[in-house]
């Protein structure tokens, strides 16, 4: 998946660029950037491999397999925890079951956040700045 965005900020210490994109309807399903669905822009920090400057337009790629893995992390892991809580807790009364489900949901979300932090900087998982967009290329 390739998206065209504009560099909004450069972090010289980390050699990263904050790129802003127009929000697409597919963004509602991904969750990678953790922005509210009413936001019209999405911000992503990427390594500034091309020495882009503020205001430059850049192409940023993210593998389709990454998007599927991100969706798995964000949605499926918490559901698996809740499913396990229901399977284990059905023998208890409703209050205990409810507490187990809430605890499992929180544990699943915490696991998703931890897993995201562990893999987000690995090669192939992070969005990558591929090319600078030249103004003539933009007019086509």
N, C-alpha and C positions, 0 to 999 in steps of 0.2 A: 504494500500500500504506500503510495507516494502522495504527499500533500505539499502545497506551496504555501509558505508563510513569510511573514516579515519579521526581521530581527528587531526586537524592542529594547533589549538591554544586553550588554556584554559584561561578564564577570571575568576580569583579567586574571585574578588569583587562581581560579579553577579552570580557566580557558573554556568557559561555556558561554552559550548564547541563549537568551530566552526568546523563543520564536512564538509569535501569535498567529493563530489560524482562525478562519471563520468556522464556527461550529456547524457540524453536519448532523443529520438525523441519526447516523450510525453512532455518533458520540454518546447518545443516550444509553446504548447497550454496552459500551466498552468499559467505562469507569477508570481508565488509566490516569487521567488527569485530575480526577476527583473534583470536578467542578459541578455546580448545580445546573440542572437542565435548562433553566431560564437564562443562563449566561449565553451571550451571542458569540463570545470569543473563547478559544482554548489556548492556554499557555503551556509550552513544553520547554524544558531546559535540555539542550543537547551540547555535546562537545563541539567547540568551534574549530572544526578541522580545516575549514577553508578561509580562516581569518576574515570572516564576514564582519561588516561594520553595522552600526545601528542604522536602520532604514533599508538595508539590503533585503532583497527577496531571495529566499533559498528553498530548495527542494529537500524535504526531509522524508526519509523512508523508514518504514517499520514493517517487518515481515508479517505476512498473514498468519503464520504459525504463532507469532508472538501475540497477535490479537486474540487468537483462540486460547492460548495459555493464560493470558491476562483475564479473559472472561472466566476461565476455569477457576483461577485463584480467587477472583472477586465473588463469584456466585456459587460455584459447586461445593467448595470446601465448607462454607458455613451450612449449606443445606445437608451435607453429609453428617456434620456434627449434630444438627437438629434431628435428623433421621435416627441416628444412633441413640440420642436421648429419648426419643419417642419409643424406640424398640426396647430400651432398657427400663424406662420409667412407666410403661403401661401397667405394670403390676402394682404400682403405688397409687395413692389417692391423687385427685386432680391438682391439689395445691403443690404437692411434691413434684408431679409431672410438669406443671407450669414452671416451677423454679428450675428444674433440670433443663427444660427447653430454653429458657432465657439464658441460663449459664452456658449451655452448649452453643447458643448463637453468639454470645460474647466471646467465648473461647475460639469459635470458628473465625470470627472477624479478626481477633488478635492473631491467630495463626496466619490468616491471609496477609495481614500487614507485615508480620515478621518475614514470611516467605517472599513478599514483594521487596523488602529491604535487602534480603540476601541475594536475590537474583537480578535486581534492576540494573546493575552496572556490568553484568556479564555480557560479553560480546554476543550479539544476536538478539538480546533482549531489550537493549536500549535503542530509542530512535536515533537515526544517524543522519547527519547533514551530508547530502550527496553532492549538490552542485549549487552554484550561484545562478540566479536567473537574471539574464541580461535583458534590458528593457525591450529590445527588438523581439526577443523570444516571447516576451509577455504580450505583445500586441497581436500575435498570431492566433 
